[in-house]
């Protein structure tokens, strides 16, 4: 079953990711064109006029056609962050992870492997599944009567295999979030350059067009602010989820070490 998921996951996951990305950009365009570009936000009732005083929606609309793409990127960060939070929370299991680890380690230390397995069944999630695999392997090597070194290596390999099956699901979409860090900055810079070109075009004329100059500078600053906001949120989300995944991996490795030590103690007492 695990292998089937691993084979089918990338295709299905890639298609869903593509749909989410396209949907976010489309929603960003709708927000920019119909909400921010609503004539009620502008003088004269049309979006070609000047923004009403203090109307920030109209000001952002004046940022130009790069704004909806930046809004789409911002929505992507938000959507994928919520999705990763749900998946990683599920991977931690139903109960408190720290309490679960203390319970399992206490059972392992006492040599009560059945109780530790029961705790894993109750906790569920990726961490519990990986630890349960190592506990079952512990029972197998104990029945085979392997020496301590061989048993420790076997249990360690089982932990690595179980973790390698769980990690792709935990790390999925983190690449997209990390990519949005750079894309947000670059798109913001592109919008800034575009706005400054318009501003300098207004200055290049014999009589400077103050309205064109103001619109160009406004577009530049709006794109800069939106791009920085998107990149900042993406950096925070990426680092947060990477830290959570590292913590889960540490718990699995810690349990694997405890299981190996328990086997050595059991073997030494025989």
C-alpha positions in Angstrom: 0.0 0.0 0.0 2.8 2.4 0.8 4.5 1.7 -2.5 1.3 2.4 -4.4 0.9 5.7 -2.7 4.5 6.6 -3.4 4.0 5.8 -7.1 0.7 7.5 -7.6 1.4 10.5 -5.3 3.7 12.6 -7.5 1.3 12.6 -10.5 -1.9 13.3 -8.5 -0.1 15.7 -6.2 1.5 17.6 -9.2 -1.9 18.0 -10.9 -3.5 19.3 -7.7 -0.7 21.7 -7.1 -1.0 23.0 -10.6 -4.7 23.6 -10.2 -4.2 25.4 -6.8 -1.5 27.7 -8.4 -3.8 28.5 -11.4 -6.7 29.1 -9.1 -4.8 31.4 -6.8 -3.6 33.5 -9.8 -7.1 33.6 -11.2 -8.6 34.7 -7.8 -5.8 37.3 -7.5 -6.9 38.7 -10.9 -10.5 38.8 -9.8 -9.7 40.6 -6.6 -7.5 43.1 -8.5 -9.9 43.7 -11.4 -13.3 43.6 -9.8 -12.8 44.5 -6.1 -9.8 46.8 -6.2 -10.7 48.1 -9.6 -14.3 48.8 -8.7 -15.3 52.3 -10.0 -16.6 53.2 -6.6 -13.0 53.4 -5.3 -12.1 56.1 -7.8 -12.9 59.7 -8.5 -15.5 60.0 -11.3 -16.7 56.4 -10.7 -14.2 54.8 -13.2 -10.9 53.0 -12.4 -9.0 55.2 -14.8 -9.5 58.2 -12.4 -7.5 59.0 -9.3 -8.1 56.9 -6.2 -10.4 58.4 -3.6 -8.5 59.9 -0.7 -7.5 57.2 1.7 -8.8 54.4 -0.5 -6.1 51.8 -0.3 -7.8 49.3 -2.6 -7.7 51.8 -5.4 -4.1 52.6 -4.6 -3.1 49.0 -4.9 -5.1 48.7 -8.2 -2.9 51.4 -9.6 0.1 49.2 -9.1 -0.5 47.8 -12.5 -0.9 44.3 -14.1 1.8 42.7 -12.0 -0.3 43.2 -8.9 -2.7 40.3 -9.6 0.2 38.0 -10.1 1.7 39.1 -6.8 -1.7 38.7 -5.1 -1.9 35.2 -6.6 1.5 34.4 -5.1 0.4 35.7 -1.7 -2.7 33.5 -1.9 -0.5 30.5 -2.8 1.6 31.1 0.3 -1.5 31.3 2.5 -3.2 28.2 0.9 -0.1 26.0 1.0 0.7 27.1 4.5 -2.7 26.0 5.8 -2.4 22.7 3.9 1.1 22.0 5.3 -0.1 22.9 8.8 -2.9 20.4 8.6 -0.7 17.6 7.2 2.1 18.1 9.7 -0.3 18.4 12.6 -1.9 15.1 11.5 1.6 13.6 11.2 2.2 14.4 14.9 -0.8 12.2 15.8 -4.0 12.6 17.8 -2.5 13.4 21.2 0.3 15.6 22.6 3.5 14.5 20.9 5.7 15.2 23.9 3.5 13.1 26.2 3.4 10.3 23.7 7.2 10.2 23.4 7.6 10.1 27.2 5.1 7.3 27.4 6.7 5.3 24.6 10.2 5.8 26.0 9.1 4.7 29.5 7.5 1.6 28.1 10.7 0.8 26.0 12.9 1.4 29.0 10.9 -1.1 31.0 11.0 -3.6 28.2 7.2 -3.5 27.7 7.3 -3.4 23.9 3.6 -4.4 23.6 2.6 -1.3 25.6 4.7 0.9 23.4 3.1 -0.5 20.3 -0.4 0.0 21.9 0.6 3.7 22.5 1.6 4.0 18.8 -1.8 2.6 17.7 -3.6 5.1 19.9 -1.4 8.1 18.8 -1.4 7.3 15.1 0.3 9.7 12.6 3.6 9.5 10.8 5.8 9.6 13.9 3.8 6.8 15.6 3.8 4.7 12.4 7.6 5.0 12.1 8.2 4.1 15.7 5.8 1.2 15.5 7.7 -0.2 12.6 10.9 -0.1 14.6 9.1 -1.8 17.6 7.8 -4.6 15.4 11.3 -5.0 14.0 12.6 -5.2 17.6 10.3 -8.1 18.2 11.5 -9.8 15.0 15.2 -9.5 15.8 14.6 -10.6 19.4 12.8 -13.7 18.1 15.8 -14.4 15.7 18.3 -13.9 18.6 20.5 -11.5 16.7 23.5 -10.0 18.4 23.4 -6.4 19.7 25.2 -4.8 16.8 23.3 -6.6 14.1 20.0 -5.9 15.8 20.9 -2.2 16.3 21.7 -1.9 12.6 18.5 -3.7 11.5 16.4 -1.5 13.7 18.2 1.6 12.4 17.5 0.6 8.8 13.9 0.0 9.6 13.6 3.5 11.1 15.3 5.0 8.0 13.0 3.1 5.6 9.9 4.1 7.6 11.0 7.7 7.8 11.8 7.8 4.0 8.2 6.7 3.3 6.8 9.4 5.6 9.1 12.4 4.7 7.9 13.0 1.1 4.4 13.6 2.4 5.6 16.0 5.1 7.9 17.9 2.7 5.4 18.1 -0.1 4.7 21.7 -1.3 7.6 23.1 0.8 9.5 23.6 -2.5 6.7 25.7 -3.8 6.7 27.9 -0.7 10.5 28.3 -0.8 10.3 29.2 -4.5 7.7 31.9 -3.7 10.3 33.6 -1.5 12.3 34.4 -4.6 9.4 34.9 -7.0 7.7 37.4 -4.7 10.9 39.5 -4.5 11.6 39.3 -8.2 8.1 40.1 -9.3 8.1 43.0 -6.8 11.3 44.2 -8.3 9.9 43.9 -11.9 6.9 46.0 -10.8 9.2 48.5 -9.3 11.3 48.8 -12.5 8.1 49.1 -14.6 6.8 51.9 -12.4 10.0 53.8 -12.4 10.1 53.5 -16.2 6.7 55.2 -16.4 7.8 57.8 -13.9 10.9 58.7 -15.9 8.9 58.7 -19.1 6.8 61.5 -17.5 9.9 63.4 -16.7 11.3 63.0 -20.2 8.7 65.2 -21.7 9.2 68.9 -22.2 6.7 69.7 -19.5 6.7 67.0 -16.8 3.4 65.2 -16.5 2.9 65.2 -12.7 0.0 62.7 -12.8 2.1 60.2 -14.9 5.1 60.8 -12.6 2.9 60.2 -9.5 1.3 57.1 -11.0 4.7 55.6 -11.9 6.2 56.1 -8.5 3.0 54.8 -6.9 3.1 51.6 -9.1 6.7 51.1 -8.2 6.2 51.4 -4.4 3.0 49.2 -4.4 4.7 46.4 -6.2 7.7 46.6 -3.9 5.5 46.4 -0.8 3.4 43.5 -2.2 6.5 41.6 -3.3 8.2 42.1 0.1 5.1 41.0 2.0 4.7 37.9 -0.1 8.4 36.9 0.3 8.3 37.7 4.1 5.3 35.5 4.7 6.8 32.7 2.6 10.1 32.8 4.5 8.3 32.6 7.8 6.1 29.7 6.7 9.0 27.7 5.2 11.2 28.1 8.2 8.3 27.2 10.6 7.4 24.0 8.7 11.0 23.0 8.2 11.5 23.3 12.0 8.4 21.2 12.7 9.5 18.5 10.3 13.0 18.5 11.9 11.4 18.1 15.3 9.3 15.1 14.1 12.4 13.5 12.6 14.3 14.0 15.8 11.6 12.3 17.8 11.7 9.3 15.4 15.5 9.0 15.7 15.4 9.4 19.4 12.9 6.5 19.7 15.0 4.4 17.4 18.0 4.9 19.6 16.0 4.0 22.7 14.8 0.8 21.0 18.3 -0.2 20.1 19.5 0.4 23.7 16.6 -1.5 25.1 17.6 -4.5 22.9 21.2 -4.3 24.1 20.0 -4.3 27.7 17.7 -7.2 27.1 20.5 -9.1 25.3 23.0 -8.4 28.1 20.6 -9.6 30.8 20.2 -13.0 29.1 
